[in-house]
Structures are given as structure tokens and as C-alpha cells.
Amino acid sequence: SPNNMLMHNNMDLKGFKQLFHRFLQVKGPSVDWAKINRPPEDSIQPYERIRSRALPEGVASSLNKLAVVKLNGGLGTSMGCKGPKSLISVRSENTFLDLTVQQIEHLNKTYNADVPLVLMNSFNTDEDTKKILQKYTHHRVKIYTFNQSRYPRINKESLLPVATSMGLTGENSEAWYPPGHGDIYASFHNSGLLEQLLAQGKEYIFVSNIDNLGATVDLHILNHLVSQPAETRCEFVMEVTDKTRADVKGGTLIEYEGKLRLLEIAQVPKAHVDEFKSVTKFKIFNTNNLWISLPAIKRLHKQNAMDLEIIVNPKTLNGGLNVIQLETAVGAAIKSFDNALGINVPRSRFLPVKTSSDLLLVMSNLYRLEAGSLTMSEKREFPTTPHVKLGSSFTKVQDFLRRFESIPDMLELDHLTVSGDVTFGKQVALKGTVIIIANHGDRIDIPAGAMLENKIVSGNLRILDH
């Protein structure tokens, strides 16, 4: 039994037991494909309709009902960095966290408001994040933190916890995990912060991933929420955006048993995965930008009425042991809230930085930085971002930075593929479709000042000092 393993201050014993027992009962995907319907038209509204309503003069009073919550549990390991991902520099020496603080401080100063920032940390990120928060002491933004739970990884064969003790070091260093962002509801409540924010008059939280640089506070969506009559007020808004071929695995909204529901690829029967990935049938996907009613969270938690689908995440530990992690997604709770709504927002509100390819885009002149927010440059003729695919030599941020003397001009770029040992000199311009492939053992140095337009560069190119 895992019970005696979980008596700890950031353990949700009840939550883990419920998740574990449901996992034992559920076999296969948790949806009946025949019951899936397209959402009713009025359940997903175009952003233009929300934006067309004029903002009232008292915007500050609406802002004072809001808190911003950033999901800050992830590490930067996939980009070759140690510590919290939020502390990676992404633009002009600013980290994800710096940009977030700047955005909220700008709001508070502009509207004389009091929007706090709340960080949901994990046991992986909490200590390093708290150390860095001291630098924001004199910024006009209150910052709160709380920890999501930690759960024991389960041995895939025995279905017993891998952990031998509560420790996080030695043989237990890989034994624990944070159970996905769906844990926010229980952890937020258990931390006492939910009650604290309600006592301050906060009514909504805006939740998003800290690595999504497009997830800024939108006054039009906020106004739509707070201006509704109390009896029909929307308790949950999910921002969705149009799917492209790069987003085929993203969760989508469906109608299921009369409720608006998030459908993730892990819940789809294998025979229907290709159908799920179709851009024509499922046209939108979840950005994980969510607006959620605080009183509703309190009510549903008290009633134990949030039934989040289990995501079974298989992993292989460094020693080769196969384990499973039981996780939940924050957006899956949409079906539990009253008058839930999807808003189809512009793609600009979904700008995640998951890879060095994403990092190249946000560091380039495609975007301008103002008050912590990135917006597409007016000099870009097309509103879509280029498709960038950097090879394994660029995966780690340290290697990525070493290969660019300066970030190329990408205003007129449509597609970039780089593979192998390639470096870029200063003031390089890339236009149209550019493919640069250095074969194994070869190296390509793109010289300073080069302009590549619709070019394929391959083989070996080195320019050395004489």
C-alpha cells in the first residue's frame, strides 16, 4: 500500500488514492467515440465578437477581481538547462518570469490596479524560484507561491511505488513526480491561497503555462466575464485557437453527454487517432490559457465534484525501470463548471517556447518587446510565424547561443531547416525557404552579412581567418 509513503506536507493523500484506484478500474481510453459530437456553435465564440464590445471606463475595478496564475512546475532539462524553465533567458536577457512580472506590473501601473501573480511551483522548482523572487521586491506586483503535490512513480509491473522513503536524493531521486497541472485545484485549495484571494475580493484567475509568451491578460475577455449577470455568469473560459499541422496532437473541445469537454489524444481509441489529428474535423485546440471562477473552484472542491480524466504517462528511468505516472490536466475540469465557454483567439495568444527552434523565433526581429509582451513586428508582411526546424546540434540553449554570433534577420522567412554542424555569423538575413544541411564530419559557417533567399546550402563551407 502506498498510504504510509504519503504523509507529508505537500502530499495530497486523498487525491493520490483516488487517482490510483480509478486507474486500476479504468481500462483503455475513457471516451465512447460514438458519443462524441461537435460543440454547439454558441459554446465556442470568436474572439472578434468578444473584442467588439467596448471596454467600460472602470477597467481597474475588473482587474482588481483578477489574479494571474502561472504554471511553474517544469524544469528546463529538455533545453539542456538546470533548474526551473521559467529562469531561462528568452529575450534581451529577460527570463520567462521577468517578462511575466513586467506584464503584470505594467497593468497595475497603467490602470492603478492590484493584480497579483501566483506561481504554482513543484518540488523541482520551488526552492530556486523562491530565491529569485527577492529581485522583484520593489516591483508593483504582489507575488504568491504554492506547491503542487508530489506523487510516487509506480512500477509498471508490480504497481507498487518505486520510492523506498520520503527522500528526494540517492536512490529516490527519480521516485517522485508532480502529477500534472490538473492538481492545481486541490493544491490551490489546500495551500490556503484560494481563501486568501477570495477574502481580497478576487473572483477569477487567469491560468496559463509560464513558457507561453502569448498568454497575457486580455481586458476584453475579462470584461466579458465580469459583465455577465450573476445567475448566468461563465465559470470557465478556455482559449482555443485554429489548429495547424504542427498542433495535431493538441487537446480539442467536444460535446460529450451534454457537456462541453476537453478531449486529449491519450483518451482517443487507437482506431480513431488519425481522425482526431484531422485538421478538418477537429479544427481548434486548447492553448491552456484558462479563466476560472474562484467561488466555483471552492464550491466544486467542497462537493468533491471535479472528475478529471486520468492521463497515464509511461516513463523509463535512467536505470531502465519502466514506471507510470498518473496525471491530470487543468483544462479537463471544464465539464464540471457552469456556463463554460470556449473563445477562439488569434494564434498570437499561443506562443510557447518548448524548443530551441521556438527560442530562435522569439529572440528574432519577428517580434518586438514592450512592457514584457511580445507582439509580431509590423514589418512582417504575413501574420503567421515561419516554420523553423533546428537539428540536434542546437537542442541545448548553450549550444544554440554559441552557434549564432547574432540572431538572423527573419522578417521575410517562411521556412528554415538546419541540420548538422552549422554556425551563423553576424547580421545574416534569411528569406523565403532556407535549408542548410552539413553532412556528418562537415561544417558549414554562414559568413557575416550573408543574405540567403530560397537557398539550399549543403556540403562543407568554412571561412577561416588568414
C-alpha positions, 0 to 999 in steps of 0.5 A, spaced: 500 500 500 502 506 498 498 510 504 504 510 509 509 513 503 504 519 503 504 523 509 507 529 508 506 536 507 505 537 500 502 530 499 495 530 497 493 523 500 486 523 498 487 525 491 493 520 490 488 514 492 483 516 488 487 517 482 490 510 483 484 506 484 480 509 478 486 507 474 486 500 476 478 500 474 479 504 468 481 500 462 483 503 455 481 510 453 475 513 457 471 516 451 465 512 447 467 515 440 460 514 438 458 519 443 462 524 441 459 530 437 461 537 435 460 543 440 454 547 439 456 553 435 454 558 441 459 554 446 465 556 442 465 564 440 470 568 436 474 572 439 472 578 434 465 578 437 468 578 444 473 584 442 467 588 439 464 590 445 467 596 448 471 596 454 467 600 460 471 606 463 472 602 470 477 597 467 481 597 474 475 595 478 475 588 473 482 587 474 482 588 481 477 581 481 483 578 477 489 574 479 494 571 474 496 564 475 502 561 472 504 554 471 511 553 474 512 546 475 517 544 469 524 544 469 528 546 463 532 539 462 529 538 455 533 545 453 539 542 456 538 547 462 538 546 470 533 548 474 526 551 473 524 553 465 521 559 467 529 562 469 531 561 462 533 567 458 528 568 452 529 575 450 534 581 451 536 577 457 529 577 460 527 570 463 520 567 462 518 570 469 521 577 468 517 578 462 511 575 466 512 580 472 513 586 467 506 584 464 503 584 470 506 590 473 505 594 467 497 593 468 497 595 475 501 601 473 497 603 467 490 602 470 492 603 478 490 596 479 492 590 484 493 584 480 497 579 483 501 573 480 501 566 483 506 561 481 504 554 482 511 551 483 513 543 484 518 540 488 523 541 482 522 548 482 520 551 488 526 552 492 530 556 486 524 560 484 523 562 491 530 565 491 529 569 485 523 572 487 527 577 492 529 581 485 522 583 484 521 586 491 520 593 489 516 591 483 508 593 483 506 586 483 504 582 489 507 575 488 504 568 491 507 561 491 504 554 492 506 547 491 503 542 487 503 535 490 508 530 489 506 523 487 510 516 487 512 513 480 509 506 480 512 500 477 509 498 471 509 491 473 508 490 480 504 497 481 507 498 487 511 505 488 518 505 486 520 510 492 523 506 498 522 513 503 520 520 503 527 522 500 528 526 494 536 524 493 540 517 492 536 512 490 529 516 490 531 521 486 527 519 480 521 516 485 517 522 485 513 526 480 508 532 480 502 529 477 500 534 472 497 541 472 490 538 473 492 538 481 492 545 481 485 545 484 486 541 490 493 544 491 490 551 490 485 549 495 489 546 500 495 551 500 490 556 503 491 561 497 484 560 494 481 563 501 486 568 501 484 571 494 477 570 495 477 574 502 481 580 497 475 580 493 478 576 487 473 572 483 477 569 477 484 567 475 487 567 469 491 560 468 496 559 463 503 555 462 509 560 464 513 558 457 507 561 453 509 568 451 502 569 448 498 568 454 497 575 457 491 578 460 486 580 455 481 586 458 476 584 453 475 577 455 475 579 462 470 584 461 466 579 458 466 575 464 465 580 469 459 583 465 455 577 465 449 577 470 450 573 476 445 567 475 448 566 468 455 568 469 461 563 465 465 559 470 470 557 465 473 560 459 478 556 455 482 559 449 482 555 443 485 557 437 485 554 429 489 548 429 495 547 424 499 541 422 504 542 427 498 542 433 495 535 431 496 532 437 493 538 441 487 537 446 480 539 442 473 541 445 467 536 444 460 535 446 460 529 450 453 527 454 451 534 454 457 537 456 462 541 453 469 537 454 476 537 453 478 531 449 486 529 449 489 524 444 491 519 450 483 518 451 482 517 443 481 509 441 487 507 437 482 506 431 480 513 431 487 517 432 488 519 425 481 522 425 482 526 431 489 529 428 484 531 422 485 538 421 478 538 418 474 535 423 477 537 429 479 544 427 481 548 434 485 546 440 486 548 447 492 553 448 491 552 456 490 559 457 484 558 462 479 563 466 476 560 472 471 562 477 474 562 484 467 561 488 466 555 483 473 552 484 471 552 492 464 550 491 466 544 486 472 542 491 467 542 497 462 537 493 468 533 491 465 534 484 471 535 479 472 528 475 478 529 471 480 524 466 486 520 468 492 521 463 497 515 464 504 517 462 509 511 461 516 513 463 523 509 463 528 511 468 535 512 467 536 505 470 531 502 465 525 501 470 519 502 466 514 506 471 507 510 470 505 516 472 498 518 473 496 525 471 491 530 470 490 536 466 487 543 468 483 544 462 479 537 463 475 540 469 471 544 464 465 539 464 464 540 471 463 548 471 457 552 469 456 556 463 463 554 460 465 557 454 470 556 449 473 563 445 477 562 439 483 567 439 488 569 434 494 564 434 498 570 437 495 568 444 499 561 443 506 562 443 510 557 447 517 556 447 518 548 448 524 548 443 530 551 441 527 552 434 521 556 438 527 560 442 530 562 435 523 565 433 522 569 439 529 572 440 528 574 432 526 581 429 519 577 428 517 580 434 518 586 438 518 587 446 514 592 450 512 592 457 514 584 457 509 582 451 511 580 445 507 582 439 509 580 431 513 586 428 509 590 423 514 589 418 512 582 417 508 582 411 504 575 413 501 574 420 503 567 421 510 565 424 515 561 419 516 554 420 523 553 423 526 546 424 533 546 428 537 539 428 540 536 434 546 540 434 542 546 437 537 542 442 541 545 448 540 553 449 548 553 450 549 550 444 544 554 440 547 561 443 554 559 441 552 557 434 549 564 432 554 570 433 547 574 432 540 572 431 538 572 423 534 577 420 527 573 419 522 578 417 521 575 410 522 567 412 517 562 411 521 556 412 528 554 415 531 547 416 538 546 419 541 540 420 548 538 422 554 542 424 552 549 422 554 556 425 551 563 423 555 569 423 553 576 424 547 580 421 545 574 416 538 575 413 534 569 411 528 569 406 523 565 403 525 557 404 532 556 407 535 549 408 542 548 410 544 541 411 552 539 413 553 532 412 556 528 418 564 530 419 562 537 415 561 544 417 558 549 414 559 557 417 554 562 414 559 568 413 557 575 416 552 579 412 550 573 408 543 574 405 540 567 403 533 567 399 530 560 397 537 557 398 539 550 399 546 550 402 549 543 403 556 540 403 562 543 407 563 551 407 568 554 412 571 561 412 577 561 416 581 567 418 588 568 414 
